[in-house]
Amino acid sequence: MTFTIHGIARTRTSRVLWMAEELGVPYAHVKTAPGEGGTRAPAFRALSPMGRVPVLEMDGLVLSESLAINLHLAKAVETPLGPRTKAEDGLMTMWTLFAATELEPNAHEVLVHTLNRPEPERDPAAREAALAALARPLAALETALVAGGGHLVGGRFTVADLNVASILFYLREAPGALDATPAVAALWDAAQARPAYGAMMRLREEG
């Protein structure tokens, strides 16, 4: 089984590349950058009317939305990261939506005012407000990880952990962001130690 990932590693495509590296199966990576000649090209718009990366092509199926792609890959390719039961499937979906709705908006705001914008354009107050807003969802995540022995589903590293960790990635340059949630910090540390994460980071460095 092979599939194609469109996008570049310095975008949300990194999440899908990480998942692909976890799977250990052949895949094609079409480096598609935002802008002219990339996401605005007619051929790409035929795949993604919104003109956004990543996009997955697999067995005639075209999917966008990085976290949804990861959920699909976890089930389409036999892997311990995928669900073993319908209950696990539901939990993996729940935690993925939690990551997208409860963590990502404010985690991205932290990233913007910590790393993405030039220093003169960063707003420390906005950063602190976003960190404060993350306290409640991070506490909920902490409770679940403690109950699950360090994992969200099935007592093992799954796509749920990966998708959540891919959002925690936004907090990587925010010292102290996870100090109040040691189990969340441990998940993030364990995620970074995975070989597939390292492979994804090398792709980011290549551009």
Sequence and secondary structure as in RCSB ss.txt:
>XXXX:A:sequence
MTFTIHGIARTRTSRVLWMAEELGVPYAHVKTAPGEGGTRAPAFRALSPMGRVPVLEMDGLVLSESLAINLHLAK
AVETPLGPRTKAEDGLMTMWTLFAATELEPNAHEVLVHTLNRPEPERDPAAREAALAALARPLAALETALVAGGG
HLVGGRFTVADLNVASILFYLREAPGALDATPAVAALWDAAQARPAYGAMMRLREEG
>XXXX:A:secstr
   EEES TTTTHHHHHHHHHHHTS  EEE   SSTTTTTSHHHHHH TT  S EEEETTEEEESHHHHHHHHHH
HS  TTS SSHHHHHHHHHHHHHIIIIIHHHHHHHHIIIIIS GGG  HHHHHHHHHHHHHHHHHHHHHHHHTTT
 SBTTB  HHHHHHHHHHGGGTTSTTTTTT HHHHHHHHHHHTSHHHHHHHHHHHH 
